[in-house]
């Protein structure tokens, strides 16, 4: 078979997976919304059952969500949820916990110092760097225009 532009395009179209944008958006919405709903339930439970203020319950909720995400990542379940839920599982707090735990687990064979500790922020490092930098710039702008 001789390849020209038309034959090549047909071959590429045959092997390229079809994009399911609408389905992916719906699944991201459902999974992201469910994670946020779980966070709200945890937060409201802290307020109702422990009688603490909403301001105190918020950081506690974040810690619980990070712990749950880290546990699910360690068990290998978070990646399975990510394959179904797509971008919805990258809700900031749980997605960040997953991005910290995943490389730590991947490099644990290389030892605690050179494996886990050296690689734990491999994925999360750029997020932290640009998050701190943009916070610094926002602080400067706020100070300048106050």
PEMOZI-V294198 format. One record per residue. N is the residue number from 1. RES is the residue in three letters. PHI is phi in whole degrees, 0 to 359 (NA if undefined). OMEGA is omega in radians with two decimals (NA if undefined). Layout:
n: <N/N>
res: <RES/RES>
phi: <PHI/PHI>
omega: <OMEGA/OMEGA>
This chain:
n: <1/2/3/4/5/6/7/8/9/10/11/12/13/14/15/16/17/18/19/20/21/22/23/24/25/26/27/28/29/30/31/32/33/34/35/36/37/38/39/40/41/42/43/44/45/46/47/48/49/50/51/52/53/54/55/56/57/58/59/60/61/62/63/64/65/66/67/68/69/70/71/72/73/74/75/76/77/78/79/80/81/82/83/84/85/86/87/88/89/90/91/92/93/94/95/96/97/98/99/100/101/102/103/104/105/106/107/108/109/110/111/112/113/114/115/116/117/118/119/120/121/122/123/124/125/126/127/128/129/130/131/132/133/134/135/136/137/138/139/140/141/142/143/144/145/146>
res: <UNK/UNK/UNK/UNK/UNK/UNK/UNK/UNK/UNK/UNK/UNK/UNK/UNK/UNK/UNK/UNK/UNK/UNK/UNK/UNK/UNK/UNK/UNK/UNK/UNK/UNK/UNK/UNK/UNK/UNK/UNK/UNK/UNK/UNK/UNK/UNK/UNK/UNK/UNK/UNK/UNK/UNK/UNK/UNK/UNK/UNK/UNK/UNK/UNK/UNK/UNK/UNK/UNK/UNK/UNK/UNK/UNK/UNK/UNK/UNK/UNK/UNK/UNK/UNK/UNK/UNK/UNK/UNK/UNK/UNK/UNK/UNK/UNK/UNK/UNK/UNK/UNK/UNK/UNK/UNK/UNK/UNK/UNK/UNK/UNK/UNK/UNK/UNK/UNK/UNK/UNK/UNK/UNK/UNK/UNK/UNK/UNK/UNK/UNK/UNK/UNK/UNK/UNK/UNK/UNK/UNK/UNK/UNK/UNK/UNK/UNK/UNK/UNK/UNK/UNK/UNK/UNK/UNK/UNK/UNK/UNK/UNK/UNK/UNK/UNK/UNK/UNK/UNK/UNK/UNK/UNK/UNK/UNK/UNK/UNK/UNK/UNK/UNK/UNK/UNK/UNK/UNK/UNK/UNK/UNK/UNK>
phi: <NA/269/262/232/302/293/296/296/298/298/295/296/299/293/260/280/294/285/278/246/299/298/298/298/295/297/294/297/297/295/291/297/296/294/297/294/297/299/299/295/296/297/299/295/293/300/292/286/273/262/67/263/287/296/294/281/287/300/294/295/297/299/297/295/296/296/297/297/297/296/297/296/293/299/278/84/273/296/295/295/296/296/292/272/275/57/297/295/274/261/308/317/288/283/295/294/299/297/287/273/285/304/292/298/289/296/257/295/297/276/105/290/283/281/262/295/294/286/245/298/256/301/274/277/305/298/296/297/303/288/295/296/296/292/294/297/297/297/296/297/297/297/294/290/257/285>
omega: <3.13/-3.10/2.97/-3.08/-3.09/3.13/3.13/3.12/3.10/3.13/3.12/3.13/-3.13/-3.05/3.13/3.11/-3.13/-3.13/-3.11/-3.02/-3.09/3.13/3.14/3.12/3.12/-3.14/3.09/3.11/-3.12/-3.10/3.10/3.10/3.12/3.10/3.11/3.09/3.10/3.08/3.11/3.11/3.12/-3.13/3.14/3.10/3.08/-3.12/-3.06/-3.02/-3.11/3.09/3.12/-3.11/3.11/3.13/3.11/-3.10/-3.08/3.12/3.09/3.09/3.10/3.14/3.13/3.13/3.08/3.12/3.12/3.14/3.12/3.11/3.13/3.08/3.13/3.13/-3.13/-3.09/-3.08/3.10/3.09/3.08/3.13/3.11/3.13/-3.03/3.10/-3.07/3.13/3.13/3.13/3.03/-2.88/-3.00/-3.13/3.09/3.10/3.12/3.10/-3.12/3.07/-3.05/-3.09/3.13/3.10/3.12/-3.09/-3.05/-3.10/3.11/-3.09/3.11/-3.06/-3.07/-3.06/3.13/-3.04/-3.04/-3.10/-3.04/-3.01/-3.12/-3.12/3.11/-3.04/-3.10/3.12/3.11/3.11/-3.11/-3.10/3.04/3.10/-3.12/-3.13/3.06/3.11/3.13/3.12/3.09/3.10/3.12/3.11/3.12/-3.10/-3.07/-3.10/NA>
